[in-house]
Amino acid sequence: MGKIDQIINKELTAFDRSIVATPKDRASLDAFAKANQGSSDIILTQMAVQLGYITAVKYIKEQINK
């Protein structure tokens, strides 16, 4: 499992350096969406995609390490 954990950790840390901030959780994403009032929808979309990707990767890591 060590190699898989390395790959997953690399994927998770890649988003710490992305141009668009990745929200920590759904509540943070919802707060941003409410605050921007319809502007910057392309950024909101990217944030949602990144959050979904990270959530999926964390779930996979959790299932593998059970």
C-alpha positions in Angstrom: 0.0 0.0 0.0 3.0 2.4 0.4 3.2 3.2 -3.3 -0.6 3.9 -3.5 -0.4 6.1 -0.4 2.4 8.1 -2.0 0.4 8.6 -5.2 -2.7 9.7 -3.3 -0.7 12.0 -1.0 1.0 13.6 -4.1 -2.4 14.2 -5.7 -3.8 15.7 -2.5 -0.9 18.1 -2.0 -1.0 19.2 -5.6 -4.2 21.2 -4.9 -2.5 23.2 -2.2 -0.5 24.9 -4.9 -3.2 25.4 -7.5 -4.1 28.9 -8.8 -7.7 28.5 -7.7 -8.2 27.9 -4.0 -9.7 24.5 -3.1 -12.3 24.8 -0.4 -11.7 22.7 2.7 -15.3 21.5 2.8 -18.8 21.9 1.3 -19.7 24.7 3.8 -16.7 26.8 2.6 -17.8 26.3 -1.0 -21.3 27.3 -0.2 -20.1 30.4 1.6 -18.0 31.4 -1.4 -20.9 30.9 -3.7 -23.2 33.0 -1.5 -20.6 35.8 -1.2 -19.9 36.1 -4.9 -23.5 36.6 -5.8 -23.2 35.1 -9.3 -19.9 36.7 -10.3 -16.8 34.6 -10.9 -18.9 31.5 -11.8 -16.0 30.0 -13.7 -13.9 30.1 -10.5 -16.8 28.7 -8.5 -17.1 25.8 -10.9 -13.4 25.1 -10.7 -13.5 25.2 -6.9 -16.4 22.7 -6.9 -14.5 20.4 -9.3 -11.4 20.4 -7.1 -13.4 19.8 -4.0 -15.2 16.8 -5.6 -11.8 15.4 -6.8 -10.2 15.7 -3.4 -13.2 14.3 -1.6 -13.1 11.3 -4.0 -9.4 10.7 -3.5 -9.7 10.9 0.3 -12.5 8.4 0.2 -10.5 6.0 -1.9 -7.5 6.4 0.5 -9.8 5.7 3.4 -11.2 2.5 1.8 -7.7 1.2 0.8 -6.3 1.7 4.3 -9.1 -0.1 6.1 
